Amino acid sequence: MFIKELKIENFRGFSTETTIRFQNGINVLIGANNAGKTTILRALELLFSNERPKNLRTEDFNHSISIDDIISFSPKIKISAILVEDDKEEKYSNDLITVASWLTKIDKPYEAQITYEFSLPEKEETEYKIAMSKVDSNDIDVLWKEIESDFIRKYTYKVFVGNPEYRVSIESDSLKKFDFQFMNAIRDVERDLFSGKNTLLKEVIDFFIDYEIKTDANIDEDEKKVLIKAKKKSFTLEAQKLITSLQARMDNGKKEMLKYVEATGADFDNTKPTFDGKILDMELYSALKLVVENETGIKLPATRNGLGYNNLIFISLLLAKMQKDSSSEYLGSNSKTFSMLAFEEPEAHLHPNMQYKLLKFLDRNKSHEVRQIFITTHSPNITAAVSLDSIIVLTKKNDVINVSYPGKVFSDTEKDKKSKKYVERFLDVTKADMFFAKNIIFVEGLAEQILLPTFAEADHLSLTDKHISVINVNGRYFENFIKLFDTQNSCYAIPKKVACITDLDPVRKLKKKNSSEEVTDENGEEKSNWKSCFPFMIDSDGNYEYKKSSNMLTSIYQERKDDDLIRVYTQIEGSTFEYELILENYSCKDLISESVSNRTNIKKMMDSIAKDMSKEDLNNLIEGIRKGEFKELVKQYSDNGDASPFVKAKHIIAARYLKSIKKGEIAQELASVILDNIESTENGEEHFEFTVPSYIKEAVKWICQ
């Protein structure tokens, strides 16, 4: 059995009825602040916890109710959960017995429901309507204050099971079979951790004492009881020696201590006080303190640990307690049947590696200590540690909370299965950040990832302030990630603006003279595969077939509507980001950094370019290039086509630059150069003229709107 759905209506940030779907095992809730993550945990707590008070306050209502509605009817909070049968569940299992009176569907898989309502009793409704109709104000806050002062104290809660229409109240002992543990983000682990005097540690010690007997499969239950009873008796006899020793040490002192008994008349009826006692093993738990022992044998109090370390110890003990509470051998009919752990921000006090390790541990042990786990987090490390199916994304727009399920956007087709596996493989910490960002820019490589924030600053925009993440997909793998956000194709997708910045990457291949001809190179290998080429080469040679773009992404999203949250941006004339950068900054020598191999030649070419340059000027520019295949290629380009010498010169300089760089290295240098230029401009110092490539400029402007 597991909780399949949670429905929340009018509770805190949830106005209209919202359904949250869970999976068996771990469920990780992520989203911005005030997106509803903690509210979901609190809703589960109201349903399944016996320890938390179930009465609510005025501020727990969603306050987006209209004035007309709040005058006409008293507001009500409603929370319900649907539990379903697990695939591996045995027939007539303890789970089924526990929720037998909750069933709404008896066929396999069975379904059960529990509903919490916080409302004004029906007998108070008439008085409520009269009072609210007399409030002379159109201010919604005034109406809520009226509820706070005169009616909230009259509100009551009810918990129903089964179909809520039948209003069947839950039995008082029914929830005792559920173990709901809630770990707040702000927690004081020392309170329950370091001494046997504290409840948590005392309970765990009592369960695990004599554990070798309790877990021995070769001993039947009656014999286990006999052996444990013998150990307890032996302990008591040994402890009695301590009592006798204490009494001997007190013999003379006792006479002096009690000498006033006779004088005060306390020895009437021939009685007098003395000392006696015995020690049980449970009474000595309080003498045990949790310490940390290092490899040299030095023992230090656990209070000397860091917060993160103690949090891990606390979590371990809590899981041990949950194991104890679910043990029918130990607790009999008082044992818990269904255990849940609600964990708010486990990253609090834990460094990234510990966060990752903790989640992996919980995932491995979910079928033993805890049946279902609910986690809220702001940590990409935790998100990267679980599967896509475990992730639930909450987004809030115009005060409405939207629930998305990244794992569900992929269908059962082989193509989608491969896409899902790809995303899960590459869901490292960097890429997991896309679930937390407000909007996203996907880029092909490291250069764009490094330079995008700098380009935004050059246009007086801040990706950081706008909570926009730049995600490098390491190639043309956009489609795998886009599925997560394509709300037009899946109701489970995450509604965020996504800009994909990609390259045109023009290509060409040799034409076949006839259908049966094999086009081969000098080694006899087929040459029919597409090869990359410069954009100025398009349609320059009749022996080749050309494509201006080899990138399918640019055509897939061309016909999408203007209100689509996904847009693709690419070059107009160029081929790659670096090519387009120089094409639009053809005379900016400051961009020719130290790692550019032909920087002297490229700078001379930049010096000689001009809008009114002649064919002769273009030839002189080309003459500065060393002899080789590239020089022959650009000479052929300069002698053909209708483009002006100026346009041709721009393309030649851009192509020369592209052939002279290492992409990762140049990106670092360009970011430094451009940032220095921005700072110089802000300080009123000399600076160089720089243009952000137009397609990137458009993408940044749109994503920041």
Steps between C-alpha positions, in 0.01 A plus 500: 500500500612855435355851480423555133331841511462795730229758434517841662234769485508848656800418722770768506635549146254255342173670399304273268527123547849391399609139460855390578592153373756295690692186420582210729832573673673839480323818390708817469310830495691788347411856412554863591424641844126512580422257217316265738762239594467526878121532470489154342694351792272676748196366317632145532568565867141615559376176347735242647660636818350438843745735670428829321192706602252497213334835565612777264511878504369776276836539329486134390219582257573606145409870490429527127129431554281766339300743713169358373603143587625583849172684578282220360670200662747445781840396362600136541829309476490153350786251471472140385737215416444193287694186592532217250617140506865434425584263213694272737245504780382164633136402507326605823811691606529703819472811281159389372383415851613844621295689239212252466246759615654765272448315171343676203591222254525133594620359166876462447671731543286611792468869585440668835438863590537725803368856507565791737260795517532817703173688487237696685227271638177516302304635796727809503461571127188718528660721763813523282308621195310761703820631659692517171213676321513774762872571445500839330817463295624383163840425648564124508738543796218643710289190429784271605544698821130444572554125462807518723323687779156332504504165321837323482460378859178324394666311217544124545688231314368167381686201357301270274593169339370337185283702265478846663138538385399238756665700784632191679717620789835335559528262795711633786764225477515487122788745458715326763614259231657788307841635599551854367835660585560863404850649501484879483757704315574677829574219744674462836650152488668533840160502668429135409841363432781497751370344821304190595273736695355618169206322345646415159826347620329320789245336266768391255725354773209305647420348161854405404615367837542118480462541121696182430228301678206693352621445142617138529283304252603170666328589828121497535319791664434326833866407538604858412283631784658251742856595397435875521327459837804308626730780386284758676502293821878456481541875452277572800701260723826664394350845554385395848864470602535872426196576718644289784834678467329840513302395808821392679659837425188671634469295823644754747388804306146371487478501881608863514277597207189348660563586868225760501234247398418407860508862615247613236267208565547340160570160659145451622336158474841335545617594147813677390648602164802327346658455153442217254479468123571312180621598155331390178687508170253759358579734788868503405436613139518856631860436606596438137616798298572511130869565439729494198812285513785566257755250370736571792232406753432855621134549588331837468139605573279512193441868575851558366388390152396734224130553424518297180656197668248507784214531251615180332517324838153627585359376168657160562343476844164617367506224238592253775200621702272453200636147462419439865148642468423273204617182677200279572727259694594782739177700521241240405171654391636847590753490215475741209388367161584793275797732564565835332788745525440865409836671470525874454823622339742217590776717354488716813843458667614235247768560238422385141665157517314417821170613343555265207604211726202548732250485213663189356479338844132586541428367152668166579324461835152628416351151504627425852491789746267737308224412256462842335725806514407862424783751466501873431823650378679789330806285436600388146722238670196328645304528176790344312501203741150376413322384186285730287191307616569607859505872418194724540542862389283777643475832319289800591360758259231756574451338844412164343721199580575267212622143559728336241650152472823482293498120491152485349569718194669205331277243330561126467642529148860389450599853401358650819651225713843587358439870561402434860809289563716769343359771724537283811861418413586864458292633788810606687500792741543757221210376291278434803513876551249534214223378733566787741548785252213731410589477129768313304741553212628180342829528310711259298838543663733645759569823311136610502456386861791715615420804286119527526498674841769737373304579184193572714702745710620670182131571428438612861310184593574253779421133460570451871250765609239349271570148638590368154733201466723432201515123443764346275357187332840409349387480139173495312306307763244776558198288412561263793486789747230701322252217564512591868359848425284448190157576646342486154577129475465387863282609792777374731763742361643787703367841390817705466637718224776314316733657245717265294808663350638276231719508188395476136797274419479499117609178327565361153556163335607384154219429257470160337498511120240221489310291751737204475825692518711478814674825588833409660819677601857406411489221763186351351280610794152635436482881494123537505487609866432864577804707594507841669579803288517878528176690428658689209552165324125436463417419133853598388579165336259307281663170592365530855161495668465762775293567811502846657424332832554144610319572827149350507412700811482824301225359275304311769419815697463746211123456480425523872259769620616836634373413849709182509736486798772337288697693238805415291758763404774451244728695267368685197809469278764316696565141597611494864501734796868595456451564128199726562683685778771621263257544210320767706825637654716480188729789601516443879865401548458481878314171450811345348648369824829327579391144419399584139767335286491741201426814700756725325361412156137535617565843654656621172195374313276691746704817442451477124125433490267784403143531378615672180788263432565395141563162341870586501488577871339160556774325303765679707326379817510143373866526401593526866377144561760222483481266206289193548153351459330783691658769283390324182150468642460873577655601165236292328236670715632848420488434126139377497161609626314831516600606854696823539874493581411628849258212572749249363778648715284461814441132429866437421612660829235302695607174332867574564422564868299177533791296364742668744341435840444236769142551614529442875813713536371787286174519699686570825710770335204666330302511826790674673550749215130589477456534877803731515341704223171527689680616815701756304182637344331532842808682635504746209824361365589419140332189366456315174181477300351154530178354361330198657409262215145592399346155547642479854387854572144407399505183711621678812250783457208255462599275790538801731162652415 
